């Protein structure tokens, strides 16, 4: 009696602990339950790599993973799909454009010295670039009707034509803004061509940060090099210090800054292994560049081929429907078990309730990211837990029909059903492991929740149900065969 009460108290303590975990630990909800964004990225081959290997995809994934972590998006997941695609899920993120900008750029940073004898051409190109950028930033482009009525535009038409002719871009088409953007791109390409190749790249960076420039509203990005990078930076700046040559900072083939190096650095260059990038950055653009540089350059370019956004309202609706489905399934199982198995069925309902509580608390403790397929796996695992109870109770009924006493029938029922329960759970667990390691995306969520459910089901079926049933059998009023079988199936004692 006291032994059964002790086990019952232990089970009750487990239930209280599980309730405490569910109340105090937050659940991680997946994209389909919380809302958010999903980006599909495709790794593109380059001239040196016509075919993309799995190692290269993993290298790209590692860089993207660092960038996502630096963005500070909580509970994001990045998984490979097929041979050259990755899927990034950003729960709670309703504006994926910023993430797309950060992830889609290669972020190859280079420090280059200006070629000798290109001073005049550089000044000319910088002046043209400034003119084009001022035109692009002056005001929003007007619609065609507004331009016809007010005769206003971003730039004088004759000047636009002159720029196109000077840059051999007479054939470009599109709106005025699109033409100016193509002109700006062409000017930038010519500016980059005025710099010599350099061995100093972002690979030599240790860290990157950002800060607001003193007495200005713009921001700058700070860089710290390793020992090799610091030495290379000092040599590079020493070679152009006090001359009319500029130091170009090139990101993904675009010059984002050209700076002169003062005469005072002619002897040793800029030492200390640190540098800053200034380019009229806003707080957001400086943050994006910092994230890209801290994550490192992508070994291969990527293209964002699809962006999906799921609203939080749809996520709430998915949760509501999932709860209704889970509770409805549990209720129907409870009704069937009580009708078919009487007192053991009632015990099974309590054990299943404890099982559900243990399962949910484990999701919060591990933690497991809950998705709709994951909830489906949880509901399916309830079926597995019921199956174990059914095997046990049928064995108990067979023992009672054979004339055994109630207590012996319960003992034999558990012992005889043990091997069948173990076999069924192990085969299901093997399937879960295969799905988790070979599957992707939502399949992993389904496998994880089902696998956890299978393990907990073993505990509840072989321990909780047994403890509860034996605890009730300690009360004489409940220790009656009629609570397990209809009177018509109970064997009468032979005379």
N, C-alpha and C positions, 0 to 999 in steps of 0.2 A: 504493500500500500504506500509506504513512505517513499520507496524507490520510484514508483510511478509518479508520485506527486513531485519528486525532485526533477525528473525529466520534463514534466509538464511546466514547472517553473522555469526551467532552462529555455524551453520553447517560447514561453511567454516573454522572457527577456530578449530573445532574438527578435520577436515581433516588435517590441518597444524600440529596440535599437534600429530596426529597419524603418520604423515610422519616423524616428529622429533624423535619420539620414535623408529621407524624402523631404522632410520639412526644411532642413537647414542647408542642404546642398542643391545648387541649381542644376537643372537638366540642360544638356546640350541638345538643341533642336536643329535638325538639318534644314536645308534650303526649302524643302517643300512644306515644312511645318512653321518655320519662322519667317519665311520670305527672304528675299535677297537676290543675288545675281549669280549667273553661271556663265563663264567664258570658256569657249572652246578654242584652243590654240594649236596651230599646226607648225611643226618644225620644217623649215624649208632647206633644201640642199643648196650648196654653193659650188663653185667651179672645182674646188679641191675635193669635195665630197659629193659625188653624184648620188650615192646611196647612203641612207641614214641608218646607222647601226643603233642597237639598243643602248650601247654604252654612251653614244652621243646624246640620245634622248634623255638618259638619266643625268648627264652633265647639264643639259639645258634645264631639266627639272630642278636640279640642285640650286642653280642660279635664281630661277624664278621663285623657288621656295624661300630663299633668303630675302628677295625683294618683297614678297608678300608679308613675311614676318616683320620687315622693317616698316611696312605700311601701317602696321598695328591693327589689322583686321582680325578680330578674335574668331577662333574656331573655324578658320578657313581650311579647305582640303584641296590638295593638288594631286591628281592621279593621272597615270598614263593610260591612253586608250589606243589600242591597235599598235602600229609600228611607228607612227610619227605624229601622234596627237596627244594633247594633254587637256584635261578638264579641270578648271579651277572653280570652286564653289565658295562664294562669299556670303554667308548667312547674315542677314540684317543690312546688307549694302544695297541701297536702292539706286545709287548713281555709280555705275561701273565705269564711267568714262575716265575717271582719274586713274583707276587701277589699270585700265586698258592702255593709257598713255605710258604709264610706268613700265608695264610688262612687255609692251610691244616693241620697245626700242632695244637695240643691241647694246648700247651704252659702252662703246669702244672709245675710251678716252686716250688722246694723244697730245703730247707737248712737242711742238715743232718750232724750229727757228726759221725766220724769213730768209728767203734766198737773197744773196747779194745783188745789188743793182735793180731792185724792183720797188724802190721807194716811191717813185712818182706814180707808177701803175697802182700800187697799193692805196695811196691816198685818193686816187681817182675812183677806184672801186668802192672804197669806204664811203666816199661822198655820195656815190650813186645809191649804195645800200641804205644810207641814212635817209636819202630823199624818198626812196620807195617805201621804207618802213614808216616814215612820217605820214605818207599818203595812206597807207593801210590802216594806221592807227588814228587818223584824223577824225573820222566819223564813220558811221555805218553806211554801207553803200545803199544808194537809193534804188527804188524800183525803176523799171524802164519808163513807166508813165511819169513818175516824179522827175526823172532826168529830162524828159522831153518838155515838161511844163516849166521847170525851173532852170534848165540848162546848167545844172550843177553835177559834179562828178568828183571822184576821189583825186583825179589828176587831169591836167589839161590834155586834151586828145592829141594835140600835136606833139606834146612832150612824151606822151605814152608811145606814140609811133616812133619818135626819135630813139627812145630807149630800146624798143624792140629791134630797130634797124642796127643800132650800135652793138647789140648782143647777138645778132643773127637769129632773132626770134620772130621774124616777120610773119611766120605761118601759124603762130599760136592763136587759139580761138578761146571762146568762153566769155564770161562776164568780165567787167573791168577789174574786179577784185581778183578773180582767178588768173587773169593775165599778169597782174602785179605780183601775185604770189609766184608764178613761174619765173618772172623776171628776177625776183629776189633770190630764188633758188639758183638761177644761173649765175648771178653775181657772186653768191656765196661759193659756188663751185670754183669760180675763177680766183677768188681770194684764197681758198684752200690750196689751189695749185701753186700759189706763190710761196708756199712753205716747204722746207726740206723734210723728207721722212726722218723719223726719230725713233730711237730705241726706248724712249721713256713713254710708257703707257700706263693705263689704269691697273695693270697687273702688279705694279710696284706700290700700289696704295695699301696702307694699313687701315686707315679710317677716313671717313668724310663726315662733315658736319655743316652747319649753317649758322649765320648770325646776321643781325641787322647792321648795316653800315652806319658808322657814327655820323650823326647830324643829317642823315638821309632816310628816306622812307623805303629805299630799295634794300635788298638782301644780297649777301655773298655766300659762296660755298667754300668751306675750308677743307684743305687736304693735308694728310700726313702720310709721308712715304716711309718705306722700310729703308734699311741702310743702303742697299744697292740703288733704290730709287732716289734717295737723298743725294747720293754722290752723282748720279746722272743728272739730276736737276741742277746741282751746283755747276757741273761742267757745261751744261746747256746754257744756263744764264750767264756764265762767265764768257762764253764765246760771242755773245751779242751785247754785252754790257757796254754802255757808252757809245754805241753805234746807232745808225738809223734803222737797224733791223729790229723787228718786233718778235715777241714770243707769242705764238699762236696756240690756243687751247682748242683742240678739235674734238668734237663729240659726234660719233656716227657720221663722219665725213662732213660735218657742219662746223664752221668756225663760230664759237660762242664768245670768244674774247681774244683781243689782240692787245698786248701790253708791251711797253718799252721797259728796258732794264737799265737802271741808273749807272752812272760812271763809277759810283762807290763800290760796285760789285765786280769791277774789272779784274781784280786780283784773285778773288776766291769764289766769285759767283754767290748766289743766294744759298746759304748753308742753313743747317738746322732741320732739313727734311720736311719743311712745311711750305704751303702755298695757299693762295686764295684765288677764287674765280669770281670776277665781278662782271656783270652783264645786265644791269637793271632788272634783276630777278625780283619777282614778287615773293611773298612768303610761301605760296603754294608751289610755284615753279622751282624755287630753291629746294623745297622739301622733296619734290619729285626727282630732281637731279641728285640730291643726297642719297635717296633710296636706291637709285640706279647704280651709283658709284659704289655704295656700300655692298650691294648685292653682287657686283662684279659684272664683267662683260659676258654676254651670251656667246657660247662657242659657235652657235649657228643661229641665223635669223629665225624669228617666229612671226607668224601672221595670225591675228585674231579673226577667225572665220565665222564665229557665231557668238552672239551675246543674248542671253535670256534673263528676264527680270520677273520675279514672282513677288507680288505685292503682299504685305503683311496681312491684309484682310483675307486673302485666299489661304494663307497659312493658318490663321485662326479657325477658318471653316474646316480645313483638313483635320486639325486637332479635334474639333467638336465631333466630326463624323467618326474619327478613329476611336474616340472614347465611347461613343454610342455603340459602335461595332464590338469593341472589346467587352463592354458591360453586358450587351445583349447576348454575346456568345457565352460568357461566364454564367449568366442567369439561366439560359437554356440548358447548359450542361448541368447546373445545379438541380433543376427541376427533374431532368431525366435520371440523374443519379439517385435522388431521394426516392423517386417512384420505384426504380428497379431494385435498389439495394437497402432501402429503409435506413436503419441506424448507421451502417457503414457508409451509405450514401451521404448522410448528413455529415459524418466525419470527413468524407472526401471533399465536401463543399468547404468545410473549415480549412482543410489542408490546402485546397486550391486557392483559397483567399490568401492564406499565408504565403503560398508559392508566388502568387501575383505580387504581393508586397515585397518579398525577397528579391524578385526579379527587378522590379522598378527601382528599389534601393540600390541594386548592383549597377544599374544603368547610370545612376548618379555618382556612384563611388568610383567606377573604373576610370574615366567616364566613357559612355557610349553615346555617339551622336545619333539621336533618334530621327528616323525618317519614316515615311509611309510604308515602304517595304520592311523596315525594321519592326514597325508595329504589327505588320502581317506575320513576321517571324515570331513575335511574342504571342499572338493569338494562336498560331499553329502549335507553339510549344505547350499551350494549355491543353491542347488535344493530346499531346504526348504524355503530359502528366496524368490526364484522365485515363489514358490507356493503361498506365502502370497500375492505377487503382482498380480498374476493371479486372485485370489479370489476378490481382490479389483476392478481390472479393469473390470472383468465380471459383477460385480454388477453395476458399473458405466454405462456400455454399456446397461444393462437391463433398468436402469433408463432413459437413453436417448431414448431408443426405446419406452418407455412408455409415452414419451412426456414431461418429466421434463426439466427444464432449465439446462444448463451445470453446473453452480455453485452448484445448489441443488443436481444434480446427483452425483457430486463428494462428497459432504457431506454425502449423503445417502449411497454411495458406501462404504466409509470407516466405517461408523457406522454399516451397515448391515454385513459387512465381519468381524467385530471385534471379535465376539464370536467364529466363525469358526476358525479364525487364532489363538486365544488364546487356544482353545481346542487342535488343532493339535500340537502346540508348547509344551504345557504342557505334552501331552502324550509322545512326543519324548524325552522331558527332563527327564521324569521318567525313560524311557528306558536307557538313558545315565547314570543316577545316579546308576541304578542297575548294568550296565556293569562296571562302574568304581569301585564300592565297591566289587563286586563279581568276576570280571574278574582279569586277571593277565597279566603282560608284555605288549605286544603291544595292547591288548584289552583296557587297561586303556588309552593309548595314543589316540586311536580311540574315546573312549567315552569322553575324556576331550575336544578334539578339536571340536567334534560334539556338545557337550553341550554348549561350549562357543559360537559356531556359532548360535545355536538356540536362545540363549538369545539376541545376537546382532541382529539377524534377526528380532526379535520383534521390536527393536528400529528402525531399518532402514525401515521396512515395514510400521509401524504406525506413524513414525515421519519424517524420511528423505524423503520418497516418498511423503508424504503429504505436507511437507514444499516446496519441489521442484515443485510439481504440482501447488500449490497455488501461488507460486512466479511467475511461468510462466503465470498463468491465470491473473495476474495483468497487463499483456500486451494485449491490445485489439486485436492486429493482430493474437495472438495465441488462443484467446478465441472464437474458432469456433468449432461446433460439428463435422465438417468434419475431424478435427484432431483426433477424437476419433472413428468415425464410417464411413464406406463407405456411399456415398451419397444415395445409394439404400436403406439403413437401417434407414436413418434419417426420422422420421415421418413429413409429410407436415401439416402445420397448417390448421385446418378445416375452411371452408368458412362460 
